[in-house]
Amino acid sequence: MPDRDYIDISRRISEKTAVWPGDTPFSRRWVMSIVDGAACNTSTITLSSHTGTHADAPLHFEEGAAGIDAVELGAYLGPCRVIHTRTRACVTTADLQDVVLERGMRLLLKTPEAPGDEEWKDDFAFISEEAAGALAKARLALVGIDTPSVDPMDSKTMDAHKILLAGGVAILESLDLSSVPEGNYELIALPLKIAGGDSSPVRAVLRPLKGEDEE
């Protein structure tokens, strides 16, 4: 484990950050600059609400549903389990067979070939409808994945999103789990309080539970 007592599982955001094709890329404009004689450095940033590591709100796929400012924050804060899935194309129920799914749990999925911060893959791993159904049926508090979406890139119906949101399961996407072993952690991944927001970037971190890294 790192020397610090937490693991940053957030994607780095910059002008090089990969975004969904056609979405708004990150950009920054310096409004004030110390080198130009200003008292401080101040910038304006432009980005999609789905840039980097982010939390989807129910509003993302259901008109009139809760925006990100109205979601229950408890879902994004508390004990969680990280598992490494085996299926390259998507997360299936077979990937979940060794996990005891319990109401209120938080589950983070490290897939075999997740893209990097500046890399886009059309064939990224997603969550199958059957697996999403199992997670929703178990009434998990949250599920997170290290790829851009819980649905495949070419999906027009966004079934996994809708199944999870209908089951009250909060969604985190584009996590960086590249250096995270399987195990139990404390998750902290709070979204911004954006009024009526469909999503929000988050700074997500894990803290090993006491005694977990000593096993």
Secondary structure, DSSP 4 states (H G I P E B T S, - for coil): --SSS-EE-PPP-STT----TTSPPPEEEEEE-GGGT-SS-EEEEE--TTSSSEEE-GGGTSTTS--GGGS-GGGGEEEEEEEE---SSEE-GGGGTTS---TT-EEEEE-TT---TT---TT--EE-HHHHHHHHHTT-SEEEESSS-SS-TT-SS-HHHHHHHHTT-EEEES---TTPPSEEEEEE-PBP--TT-SEEEB--EEEEPTTGGG-
